[in-house]
Amino acid sequence: MPNPIAEELAKKQQAISVAEFFEKNRQILGFDSAPRSLITTVKEAVDNSLDACEEAEILPDIMLHIQRSGKDDVVIIIEDNGPGIVKEQIPKVFAKLLYGSRFHALKQSRGQQGIGISASVLYSQLTAGHPTKIISKISPDSPAHFYELMINTNTNDPEVLSDKIIEWDQPHGTRVEMEMEASYVKGRRQSVYEYLKATAIVNPHARLTLIEPDGGEVLFERATDQLPKPAKEILPHPHGIELGTLMKMLRYTERQKLGPFLRYSFSKIGHLTSEEICKASGLDPELVPQEITRDQSKKLLGAFQKVKIMAPPTDCLSPIGEELIYKGLEKEFNVDFIATTTRSASVFSGNPFVVEVGLAYGGSLQKDDRIDIMRFANRVPLLYQQGGCVTTHAVESVKWKQYGVNQPGGSIPVGPAVLLIHVASTNVPFTSESKDAIADIPVIQDEVELAIKEVGRKLNRYLSRQGTLKKRREKEIIINKVLPRMAEKLAEALNREIPDINPVVAKVMGNLLISRKIEKIGDDKVNVSITAKNFGSKKYDFKLHDMIPYKINNAVPEPRVITIGNDYDHIWTMVLFPGSSRAVTYSLESLTDDDIARLSSPIVEGLEEEMVTGAKAIKGVI
Amino acid sequence: MPNPIAEELAKKQQAISVAEFFEKNRQILGFDSAPRSLITTVKEAVDNSLDACEEAEILPDIMLHIQRSGKDDVVIIIEDNGPGIVKEQIPKVFAKLLYGSRFHALKQSRGQQGIGISASVLYSQLTAGHPTKIISKISPDSPAHFYELMINTNTNDPEVLSDKIIEWDQPHGTRVEMEMEASYVKGRRQSVYEYLKATAIVNPHARLTLIEPDGGEVLFERATDQLPKPAKEILPHPHGIELGTLMKMLRYTERQKLGPFLRYSFSKIGHLTSEEICKASGLDPELVPQEITRDQSKKLLGAFQKVKIMAPPTDCLSPIGEELIYKGLEKEFNVDFIATTTRSASVFSGNPFVVEVGLAYGGSLQKDDRIDIMRFANRVPLLYQQGGCVTTHAVESVKWKQYGVNQPGGSIPVGPAVLLIHVASTNVPFTSESKDAIADIPVIQDEVELAIKEVGRKLNRYLSRQGTLKKRREKEIIINKVLPRMAEKLAEALNREIPDINPVVAKVMGNLLISRKIEKIGDDKVNVSITAKNFGSKKYDFKLHDMIPYKINNAVPEPRVITIGNDYDHIWTMVLFPGSSRAVTYSLESLTDDDIARLSSPIVEGLEEEMVTGAKAIKGVI
């Protein structure tokens, strides 16, 4: 007699449609709170528009319109100038989960999963009960198609409520309109505004326009007309391929023999490598792929590791680049120091990836808060799940104290810094379909740590230089206070003129002394000599500027002269070894004592203030 | 002429099978590193066994056998004494993603998603290329079925490689054997051992046996024969139902009229409430559900909020309970203090949930590390993604300083504490299919924070009392050092016996003084009196024990007597108000002076050591 319990339990067993699954688990898709639901939708829509524009090599122009439609509801309209979607595909692209063009392609793209925008359609019908309205047009000569779509959650198939041709004044592009329970928030990191701002930083070729519920319009204008280098689709690389994947590839390939199968199914396997692999695995290149057993596949996999195969091509990736990261940080934050790095490509499970990091420090950033981590994956800002992201875990694993940054409790460091981290890959391993955090893949964590350490070392050099300079400055302040008073007292006691203490200061501080002597020769001539003496222990390499409102005569050596308004900037380039000195001389005509008193002091360009006595110092660029 | 780009892009559009999706995104299922892949598999298998046993009301007996099968591969065997699975269901249960019995049921269970174990089968075939072997038997009289299964990832359907009847010496149960790329690690929180230990803490009715790769056997024996209260399946509650869900329910209901639809589709809607809802929404109870429009549905939804509806039933939940949490923490950790709380049930999106928290503090826990957070959802330990979990975010949001715990950088506090957090719900909103972290649902975060604050306040009281006691102890040490020496000197000077200074100490310290006087009456009788005097400012509530190896006579008042080995424990319960005193008397027969000297001092049960002078103090339980 069969057990009634197992029979009873069996009655409840049933298949679950993927739409049903995500309807119940919508938090997995990023719909767990009203503000986040809106951001998730904006993110999916903007991702799609940017991907489509890049694939069609169009400079993206994306308009986002958010309107309040009820106490807890908003209407979201996203319109782009992309290539449009062919009529037949529209229902499936928007109203079928797990449908897309980028899932099987091995190249860097924002959408990878085939879930994105259809998840928003699902959430929209769940919370507002309305269909999503789509307009799409693929060329100026093609009609604009209008659809009203819902998802049948029992079958995960599109339900078409309306399908017609309409007038639309755009040459090509797509417009999506949906209503949902969501809320528009301002003034915090996790907001549509900040999402778009961060998107603009790493996608300077895009123009993004936001019309807020209160009617306010925000324009993120494109900073360049240059499209990013398009990522190229590649074949899988033999390293990191799983046994099961290889077996599946062998089973479904169109090739008749193992040799050609290897050459045409993988990147970086040519004739020679293919032969070597067959030899190392002990398999005949003439074998029929479909007949290769599990154990033979395992030998093949072993041979992939033994034979030398070139690293995967990296043109499937499109990193942001150090320059752009630098500019982005510089534009958005008022800081004293920026360091950036783009690592060379690595591989996890056969997927090439690149890590980029930018660190901005000081300036007006908050000193007592945890550092601000800006995370990006394939040029998309990640706003949620920071604590669950491998990039955060890498930040926590780094010993920040060695770079001069506080790290209480060994977690996220505290200090005036912004850390930008970008992971670009043909397949970013997100921890969930909401694509907010990257999984703890050891090799990715290693790469992020190495990148952070690189910028950390640069920061440390900057900070220790700042520390030395600070100490020098403090020393000089003391010397500058004490010495003049001593000199004054001495002069008073001896009834003599107060001596020039600059040489003494320079000597004590071990730095560069600049002294300008002005000698009146009769009534109409003035001789000027400027002496630079290096009291330090290092070579000083600098430019000496004497900016005065007069033309000079008989200059030795002859300076370069630049006219700036009423002033003439006289510039001498100097290299002074420790202990050496150099003088420049020139003469002026008819200066009164007042004129002389009004002359501003010389300027040293290229040295820190603390390195110079007797002249102003500007850092400049030498 | 149509735009060639959109046409080109359309060619790549295709449906993605759910198996294919998870094959590519296996990190989402918890397979992102070798150690984690093993833990995920163990977790899914143990979850299934525990769920099935509970449903069949069987005390679970689960055997886990892990063997190394290659450099990077292991074989995992899990065998349970559960109700078994009927033959027809075996292939789908193990080799079809999104298939299960608990997805649609509104009650607390471990498996909710219909993904679990089939994900392990998928990962096994991907990395080891072998089918999974299943044996299942539903009763002693039924045959044991043996299956070898793989998943066809193109269609997400089972591929049956073997299907036969075998001999199996178990009366009923299921045995799963699979090989995969994974690794067995020891000695860290994220390990199979710690997973089972944590599982045992919150499932004391289960027996878990682990055979490790090196042959070592670990037994987590059940601590109780009592099954947890079974969670009952409920109907959805009207509060938190989404508009789309309501529309779907109306469309697919078997009821012919709105009134019965409401009564039979929701919990807590009876005749009266149903009528009120119809009235408040302006809808006729006779309406045909399938004909109700979106706008009418919206009115219905509005009425759910207006009409008073009782809170959802909570017998769909099965919390661990404060006592069990207390015992679990006490058993596993050597600590000074434990506080626990089980909050009353709340609701998110129509799903009832309960939060429980236990806090263990002090003892041998590390003082300088971040506190240890043990997270559980529906009695399942959560080992990964701590940083991405709402429970962690709640821990970070609480201002721990007010409870006497350090919290550098406003993140996870630092101190000698273990914080156990359990969220039980009919639908735990995990952030991903790997079920490692709970999403940031505001109402859940609120409940966790409130629970933490409750135990935090208890901790604070304990710590400030400890602070006071510490001061008292220091004071007493000084007094105990100084007074005896003063008394000694005084006695010496006056040539008298050293006086008993206990009354003075008790008076100075303001505490309970216990003094036992023993008087010999002739050779064969001894009178004993024990006096307790309260010098403090609070009422003392305690038990006085006099544990001696003799029977006593003529006791006034009569004590309770417990025989412990050769000793008799005489117990008097006492309540002493400030300033008052009480004496107990009894007599003994024929004691020598040596016997008297060997008597141990009385014991006070229920007061801190610092509160008592002249007797030992034990905390005990009053």
HADDOCK unambig.tbl for C-alpha pairs under 7 A between the chains (distance, minus, plus):
assign (segid A and resid 1 and name CA) (segid B and resid 141 and name CA) 6.03 0.50 0.50
assign (segid A and resid 1 and name CA) (segid B and resid 142 and name CA) 6.81 0.50 0.50
assign (segid A and resid 2 and name CA) (segid B and resid 138 and name CA) 6.51 0.50 0.50
assign (segid A and resid 2 and name CA) (segid B and resid 139 and name CA) 5.94 0.50 0.50
assign (segid A and resid 2 and name CA) (segid B and resid 141 and name CA) 6.89 0.50 0.50
assign (segid A and resid 2 and name CA) (segid B and resid 142 and name CA) 5.90 0.50 0.50
assign (segid A and resid 3 and name CA) (segid B and resid 138 and name CA) 5.38 0.50 0.50
assign (segid A and resid 3 and name CA) (segid B and resid 139 and name CA) 5.07 0.50 0.50
assign (segid A and resid 5 and name CA) (segid B and resid 56 and name CA) 6.13 0.50 0.50
assign (segid A and resid 5 and name CA) (segid B and resid 83 and name CA) 6.48 0.50 0.50
assign (segid A and resid 6 and name CA) (segid B and resid 83 and name CA) 5.54 0.50 0.50
assign (segid A and resid 6 and name CA) (segid B and resid 84 and name CA) 6.00 0.50 0.50
assign (segid A and resid 6 and name CA) (segid B and resid 85 and name CA) 5.67 0.50 0.50
assign (segid A and resid 6 and name CA) (segid B and resid 86 and name CA) 6.13 0.50 0.50
assign (segid A and resid 6 and name CA) (segid B and resid 138 and name CA) 6.15 0.50 0.50
assign (segid A and resid 7 and name CA) (segid B and resid 86 and name CA) 6.42 0.50 0.50
assign (segid A and resid 10 and name CA) (segid B and resid 86 and name CA) 6.70 0.50 0.50
assign (segid A and resid 10 and name CA) (segid B and resid 89 and name CA) 6.90 0.50 0.50
assign (segid A and resid 12 and name CA) (segid B and resid 101 and name CA) 4.79 0.50 0.50
assign (segid A and resid 13 and name CA) (segid B and resid 99 and name CA) 7.00 0.50 0.50
assign (segid A and resid 13 and name CA) (segid B and resid 100 and name CA) 4.95 0.50 0.50
assign (segid A and resid 13 and name CA) (segid B and resid 101 and name CA) 4.11 0.50 0.50
assign (segid A and resid 14 and name CA) (segid B and resid 99 and name CA) 5.59 0.50 0.50
assign (segid A and resid 14 and name CA) (segid B and resid 100 and name CA) 5.51 0.50 0.50
assign (segid A and resid 14 and name CA) (segid B and resid 101 and name CA) 6.21 0.50 0.50
assign (segid A and resid 15 and name CA) (segid B and resid 98 and name CA) 5.99 0.50 0.50
assign (segid A and resid 15 and name CA) (segid B and resid 99 and name CA) 4.25 0.50 0.50
assign (segid A and resid 15 and name CA) (segid B and resid 100 and name CA) 6.48 0.50 0.50
assign (segid A and resid 16 and name CA) (segid B and resid 98 and name CA) 5.09 0.50 0.50
assign (segid A and resid 16 and name CA) (segid B and resid 99 and name CA) 5.56 0.50 0.50
assign (segid A and resid 25 and name CA) (segid B and resid 429 and name CA) 6.53 0.50 0.50
assign (segid A and resid 27 and name CA) (segid B and resid 429 and name CA) 6.49 0.50 0.50
assign (segid A and resid 27 and name CA) (segid B and resid 431 and name CA) 6.22 0.50 0.50
assign (segid A and resid 27 and name CA) (segid B and resid 439 and name CA) 6.48 0.50 0.50
assign (segid A and resid 28 and name CA) (segid B and resid 430 and name CA) 6.81 0.50 0.50
assign (segid A and resid 28 and name CA) (segid B and resid 431 and name CA) 4.81 0.50 0.50
assign (segid A and resid 28 and name CA) (segid B and resid 432 and name CA) 5.24 0.50 0.50
assign (segid A and resid 32 and name CA) (segid B and resid 439 and name CA) 6.95 0.50 0.50
assign (segid A and resid 32 and name CA) (segid B and resid 440 and name CA) 6.73 0.50 0.50
assign (segid A and resid 32 and name CA) (segid B and resid 441 and name CA) 5.93 0.50 0.50
assign (segid A and resid 33 and name CA) (segid B and resid 441 and name CA) 6.47 0.50 0.50
assign (segid A and resid 56 and name CA) (segid B and resid 5 and name CA) 6.12 0.50 0.50
assign (segid A and resid 83 and name CA) (segid B and resid 5 and name CA) 6.48 0.50 0.50
assign (segid A and resid 83 and name CA) (segid B and resid 6 and name CA) 5.56 0.50 0.50
assign (segid A and resid 84 and name CA) (segid B and resid 6 and name CA) 5.99 0.50 0.50
assign (segid A and resid 85 and name CA) (segid B and resid 6 and name CA) 5.63 0.50 0.50
assign (segid A and resid 86 and name CA) (segid B and resid 6 and name CA) 6.11 0.50 0.50
assign (segid A and resid 86 and name CA) (segid B and resid 7 and name CA) 6.43 0.50 0.50
assign (segid A and resid 86 and name CA) (segid B and resid 10 and name CA) 6.69 0.50 0.50
assign (segid A and resid 89 and name CA) (segid B and resid 10 and name CA) 6.89 0.50 0.50
assign (segid A and resid 98 and name CA) (segid B and resid 15 and name CA) 5.98 0.50 0.50
assign (segid A and resid 98 and name CA) (segid B and resid 16 and name CA) 5.07 0.50 0.50
assign (segid A and resid 99 and name CA) (segid B and resid 13 and name CA) 6.98 0.50 0.50
assign (segid A and resid 99 and name CA) (segid B and resid 14 and name CA) 5.57 0.50 0.50
assign (segid A and resid 99 and name CA) (segid B and resid 15 and name CA) 4.26 0.50 0.50
assign (segid A and resid 99 and name CA) (segid B and resid 16 and name CA) 5.56 0.50 0.50
assign (segid A and resid 100 and name CA) (segid B and resid 13 and name CA) 4.92 0.50 0.50
assign (segid A and resid 100 and name CA) (segid B and resid 14 and name CA) 5.50 0.50 0.50
assign (segid A and resid 100 and name CA) (segid B and resid 15 and name CA) 6.51 0.50 0.50
assign (segid A and resid 101 and name CA) (segid B and resid 12 and name CA) 4.79 0.50 0.50
assign (segid A and resid 101 and name CA) (segid B and resid 13 and name CA) 4.10 0.50 0.50
assign (segid A and resid 101 and name CA) (segid B and resid 14 and name CA) 6.22 0.50 0.50
assign (segid A and resid 125 and name CA) (segid B and resid 244 and name CA) 5.66 0.50 0.50
assign (segid A and resid 126 and name CA) (segid B and resid 242 and name CA) 6.14 0.50 0.50
assign (segid A and resid 126 and name CA) (segid B and resid 243 and name CA) 5.98 0.50 0.50
assign (segid A and resid 126 and name CA) (segid B and resid 244 and name CA) 3.70 0.50 0.50
assign (segid A and resid 126 and name CA) (segid B and resid 245 and name CA) 6.13 0.50 0.50
assign (segid A and resid 127 and name CA) (segid B and resid 242 and name CA) 5.46 0.50 0.50
assign (segid A and resid 127 and name CA) (segid B and resid 243 and name CA) 5.26 0.50 0.50
assign (segid A and resid 127 and name CA) (segid B and resid 244 and name CA) 5.60 0.50 0.50
assign (segid A and resid 128 and name CA) (segid B and resid 243 and name CA) 6.26 0.50 0.50
assign (segid A and resid 128 and name CA) (segid B and resid 244 and name CA) 6.79 0.50 0.50
assign (segid A and resid 129 and name CA) (segid B and resid 243 and name CA) 6.01 0.50 0.50
assign (segid A and resid 129 and name CA) (segid B and resid 244 and name CA) 5.03 0.50 0.50
assign (segid A and resid 129 and name CA) (segid B and resid 294 and name CA) 6.50 0.50 0.50
assign (segid A and resid 138 and name CA) (segid B and resid 2 and name CA) 6.52 0.50 0.50
assign (segid A and resid 138 and name CA) (segid B and resid 3 and name CA) 5.37 0.50 0.50
assign (segid A and resid 138 and name CA) (segid B and resid 6 and name CA) 6.15 0.50 0.50
assign (segid A and resid 139 and name CA) (segid B and resid 2 and name CA) 5.95 0.50 0.50
assign (segid A and resid 139 and name CA) (segid B and resid 3 and name CA) 5.08 0.50 0.50
assign (segid A and resid 141 and name CA) (segid B and resid 1 and name CA) 6.07 0.50 0.50
assign (segid A and resid 141 and name CA) (segid B and resid 2 and name CA) 6.91 0.50 0.50
assign (segid A and resid 142 and name CA) (segid B and resid 1 and name CA) 6.84 0.50 0.50
assign (segid A and resid 142 and name CA) (segid B and resid 2 and name CA) 5.91 0.50 0.50
assign (segid A and resid 242 and name CA) (segid B and resid 126 and name CA) 6.18 0.50 0.50
assign (segid A and resid 242 and name CA) (segid B and resid 127 and name CA) 5.49 0.50 0.50
assign (segid A and resid 243 and name CA) (segid B and resid 126 and name CA) 6.00 0.50 0.50
assign (segid A and resid 243 and name CA) (segid B and resid 127 and name CA) 5.26 0.50 0.50
assign (segid A and resid 243 and name CA) (segid B and resid 128 and name CA) 6.27 0.50 0.50
assign (segid A and resid 243 and name CA) (segid B and resid 129 and name CA) 6.05 0.50 0.50
assign (segid A and resid 244 and name CA) (segid B and resid 125 and name CA) 5.69 0.50 0.50
assign (segid A and resid 244 and name CA) (segid B and resid 126 and name CA) 3.70 0.50 0.50
assign (segid A and resid 244 and name CA) (segid B and resid 127 and name CA) 5.58 0.50 0.50
assign (segid A and resid 244 and name CA) (segid B and resid 128 and name CA) 6.79 0.50 0.50
assign (segid A and resid 244 and name CA) (segid B and resid 129 and name CA) 5.06 0.50 0.50
assign (segid A and resid 245 and name CA) (segid B and resid 126 and name CA) 6.17 0.50 0.50
assign (segid A and resid 294 and name CA) (segid B and resid 129 and name CA) 6.52 0.50 0.50
assign (segid A and resid 370 and name CA) (segid B and resid 409 and name CA) 6.55 0.50 0.50
assign (segid A and resid 385 and name CA) (segid B and resid 388 and name CA) 5.15 0.50 0.50
assign (segid A and resid 386 and name CA) (segid B and resid 388 and name CA) 6.79 0.50 0.50
assign (segid A and resid 387 and name CA) (segid B and resid 387 and name CA) 3.83 0.50 0.50
assign (segid A and resid 387 and name CA) (segid B and resid 388 and name CA) 4.70 0.50 0.50
assign (segid A and resid 388 and name CA) (segid B and resid 385 and name CA) 5.20 0.50 0.50
assign (segid A and resid 388 and name CA) (segid B and resid 386 and name CA) 6.79 0.50 0.50
assign (segid A and resid 388 and name CA) (segid B and resid 387 and name CA) 4.68 0.50 0.50
assign (segid A and resid 388 and name CA) (segid B and resid 388 and name CA) 3.97 0.50 0.50
assign (segid A and resid 408 and name CA) (segid B and resid 408 and name CA) 5.57 0.50 0.50
assign (segid A and resid 408 and name CA) (segid B and resid 409 and name CA) 6.26 0.50 0.50
assign (segid A and resid 409 and name CA) (segid B and resid 370 and name CA) 6.53 0.50 0.50
assign (segid A and resid 409 and name CA) (segid B and resid 408 and name CA) 6.30 0.50 0.50
assign (segid A and resid 409 and name CA) (segid B and resid 414 and name CA) 6.88 0.50 0.50
assign (segid A and resid 414 and name CA) (segid B and resid 409 and name CA) 6.87 0.50 0.50
assign (segid A and resid 429 and name CA) (segid B and resid 25 and name CA) 6.56 0.50 0.50
assign (segid A and resid 429 and name CA) (segid B and resid 27 and name CA) 6.52 0.50 0.50
assign (segid A and resid 430 and name CA) (segid B and resid 28 and name CA) 6.86 0.50 0.50
assign (segid A and resid 431 and name CA) (segid B and resid 27 and name CA) 6.25 0.50 0.50
assign (segid A and resid 431 and name CA) (segid B and resid 28 and name CA) 4.87 0.50 0.50
assign (segid A and resid 431 and name CA) (segid B and resid 432 and name CA) 6.77 0.50 0.50
assign (segid A and resid 432 and name CA) (segid B and resid 28 and name CA) 5.27 0.50 0.50
assign (segid A and resid 432 and name CA) (segid B and resid 431 and name CA) 6.75 0.50 0.50
assign (segid A and resid 432 and name CA) (segid B and resid 432 and name CA) 4.96 0.50 0.50
assign (segid A and resid 439 and name CA) (segid B and resid 27 and name CA) 6.51 0.50 0.50
assign (segid A and resid 439 and name CA) (segid B and resid 32 and name CA) 7.00 0.50 0.50
assign (segid A and resid 440 and name CA) (segid B and resid 32 and name CA) 6.77 0.50 0.50
assign (segid A and resid 441 and name CA) (segid B and resid 32 and name CA) 5.99 0.50 0.50
assign (segid A and resid 441 and name CA) (segid B and resid 33 and name CA) 6.55 0.50 0.50
